[in-house]
């Protein structure tokens, strides 16, 4: 196994994905397809990094059931170190995901074993060996407090990347400020950035920088603009400010958008770990995210390093 460069810390869930024609506010509609898929935001990002050849480990909790075994095995198949994942006497966490043909989603989380993860389950020495700790959300307050306590103890040599997601965004900026202040890289989508700050995404990004993080990466969903290129991501940091324009490639197979933001974080972090500039990190994040949406579920479409290199050459006419 490769030396561990990135440790992930977040919820571990089994996604129950229902493909529907449209998401209803009320009424009744048929389900087009159903699939079980391993999930959890940080876990998806760590899985993707491992598939790209990065040495990774994970901190989290699963239940002592078949779903828990499946989640552990799925990470192990790509080489993630699962030695710090605790098995609790509980049901494994799960997420009910409704995904429609327009790329819209509705997610409902049953935390299960995730809610039993405690401070004493965290091995600080294990994290301190890594270059980065990647954090994502939990449904319950207790695990957010564990994360806040942890980052106070960590040495500055370990950088933090943070993807708060909609659950933490709904708690408000003041609640998650201690993590943002310590974060080197903050990953959000446009809706989360605007909800947290009450500003448009560009002004909101400035607020995050003022709070202490070094880089803000905001994904723009379906993108902004028309024609052959669309703006898919906004980046700002010490290297400058960038609107990432994604080239429209050939028609991709239709999957769903589950985990696309997690895939973006993986591509971005891959570039960051390999010394790429901010703009190129954005291109890599966008490409991994785009590939992830070609299949159903958060992980099925994630590329290997060889596949990423091939698509990168095709789109940008240069080697990765």
N, C-alpha and C positions, 0 to 999 in steps of 0.2 A: 504494500500500500504506500502511496505517496505521502510525504510529510504533510501534516495538516496545515493548510493555509487559511481556510475559512471554516468557522464553526457557526452553525445555525442554531437559533433558539426561538421556538414558537410552538404553536398548536399543531398537533398531528390529528388529522381527520380522514375518514373514509368518505369521499364525495359520492353522493347518490345523484347522478345527473339525469334530469328528465328533459329531453328535447321536445319543445312545443312550438307550434306555429306562432303563437303570441303569448305574452305574459298578461294575465287578466288582473284587473283590480276587483272584479266580481264576475261571477258567471261560471261557465263550464266549457271545457275544450278537451279534445283528445290528446294523448301523449304519443308523439311520433316514435320515440325510442327512449330506452333506459340503459344506463351503464354505471357500474361501480368503478371508481377510479381513486387511487391514493391521492391525498391532498394535504392541505396546510400550507400557508403562504411561504414561510421560511423554508419548510421542508421541500417545497417545489423548487425553490431557487437553489438549494443545496444539491438536490438531485440533478438539476440541469448543469451546475458547475462540475459535479463529479463526472457527468457524461462528457464534458469538455476536457476532462483530464486533470482537473484541479483537485488537490488533496483536501477532503472535507470530512467534517464530523458533525454530529447533531446532538442537541440537548432537548429533551421533551419527554412525553409520557404517553404510553398506550395501555389498553386494557389487556387482561389475561384471557383474551378470546381470539377467535379466528381472524377477525379484522386487524387486531393488533399484530398478529404474526405476519399477516399480509403486508402491513405497512413497513415492518422491520425488513422483511425479505426484499421488498421493492427497493428500498434504499441500498441494501447490501449488494444487489445485482449490479449496481453501477460503482460500487467501491466506497460508499459512504461508511465511515466508522460509526457504528450504532451502539458502542459500548456505554455511552452516557445516557441512553434512552431508558427510562425507568418503566418497568411493567407493574401496573397497579391492579389491585383487585377491584376492577370496575369495568364497565363497557368502554370500548374505544370511542373517542369522539367521532362525530359524524356531521356532515353538512348536506342539507337538502338544497340542490341547485336546480333552478328552472332556467333554461337557456333557450332563447328563441332565435329565429332566422335573421333577425336584425342585429344580433350581437348583444342584445340586452339580457341581463341576468337578475335573478332574485335569489338570495342566499339566506338560509336559515340554519343556525349552528346549534347543535346539541353537544356541549363540551365534554361530557363524560370524564374519562381519565385525565384529561388536560387540567381539570380543576383540582386535582390532587397533587400536582407538582409543587414542591416546597423548596425553600432556600437550602435546606440540608441536602437536597438532591443535586445541587450544583457544585461541581468541582472546579474551583477557580484556577487551579494549576493547569487543568486541561485546556481552559480558554486561553491562558497566558502564553501557551506555546504557539498560538496562531497569529497570523497577520491581521485577521479581521474577525469580528463577531457580527453576524447578520441577524437582526431582530425583526420579528413580526408579532402580530397581536394574539392575545387570548381573549376569550369571552368574559372571563371573570376578573374581578378586581385584584384578587390575591396574587395572581401570576404577574400582573402589571407591577405590583409592588415588589415582587421578587426581581423583576428586570431592573427596576429603579435602584434597588439595593445593590445589585450586581455591578452596575456600571460605576458606582461610587468606589468600588474596590479594585476595579481593573486598572492596570498600568496604562499610561498614554501610548506605550508601544503597540498596543492592540487597537486598531481603528474600529469604529462602529459604523455599520450601515443599518438603516432603519426604514422599514416599510410599515407604517402604522395601519394602513388599510381603513376601511369604512368604520370598523368597530371602534378603533381608537380615535379616529377623526370625530366621531359623534360625541366623544367624552369632552372635547374642547382642548384648545391649545394650552391652557394653564395646567391641565392634568398631565399631559405628556411632555411638557416643556423640559423636565430634567433629562429626558432621553434625547430630545432634539438638540439641546445644548452640548451634549457629548458626541453627537453623531458627526462623523466626517462626511457621510453621504446620506441624503434624505430622499427616499423614493415615494412619490405620491402620484395619483391621477389628478386630473384637473378639478373634478368635483371635490375631492378630499382637500386639496390645497385651498380652494375657495371657501369651503365649509369651515376649515380651521381658522382662517384669517379674516373672513368677511370681506376680502378684496378679490379683484380679478387675479388670475394665476401668476401674472408677472409681478404685480405689487406684493402678492402673497409670498412669492419666492424671496423677495427682499426682506420681508419680516422674518423668515426662517433664518436667513443669513445673519440678521441682527441678533437672533437668539443664540447663535454660536456655531451652527453647522457650517461646513466648508463648501459643500456642493449640494445643489438642489436639482433633482431630475423629476420633471413633471410630464407624465404621458398624457396625450391629448385625445385618446380614444380613437374615433374614426378619422381624426385629423382635421386640419383647417386648410382650406384652399381648394382649388380646382385644377384640372388639367393633368399633365403627366406626373406631377409631383404634389405631395401634400405634406404639411407640417404635422409630424406625429409626436414630437417631443420638444420640450423647452428645457434648456440646461443653463445653469449659471453657477459660477465659481470663480476662483482666483484667476483662471485662464481666460475668463471672459464670459460672454453671453451668447448662446447659440439657439437657433430654431432649426431642428433637424428635419430636413426634407427627405422623405422616403420616396425612392423611385418606384413607380408602378411597374411591377414585373408581370410575367405571364399569369394567367388565371390559376390561382391556387385551388387545391381541393378544399371543399367546405367542411370545417370542423365546428368548433365553437370557441368562444373567447375566454373560457375558464382558465385561469392561471396565466393569462397573457402578461399581466403586470409583473408577476413573479419571474416569468421568462425574460422580460426586459431587464429586470434587476440582475439576472444571471449573466446575460450578454454584456451588460455594462460593467459588472464586477470583473468578468473575465478580461476585458480590455484594461481596466484599472490595474489589476494585478500584474498585467504584462506591460505596464508602462506606457499605454496608449494615451493620447491626449483626450481632453474632455469631449471634443466633437466626435472623434472616432469611437469612443466608448458609447456615445449615443447611437451611432450607426449600428454598432454591434448589438446593442440592446434591442433596437428596433427590428433587426433581422431575426434574432432569436425569438422575439415575441411573435413576429409574423409567421415563422415556421411552426410555432406552437399552436397556432389557430387552425392548422390544416387538418387536425384530427380531433376527435372527441376526447375531452378530459385534459387535465392540466399538464400531463407528462408524455402522452403518446406521441405528440408531434415534435418533441424537443430534439434538436440535432446533436449528432456526434461532432467531434472536432473536425473530422474529415468532411462531413456534410456542410458544416459552417464555413470552412475554408473554401469549398467548391462554390457555394452560393455567393460568398463574398467576392470571389474573383469574377463570377458572372455579372454581378451587379456593378462593381466598382472598378473593374479592370486592373486590380492589383492584388498582391498576396497579402494575407492576413498577418 
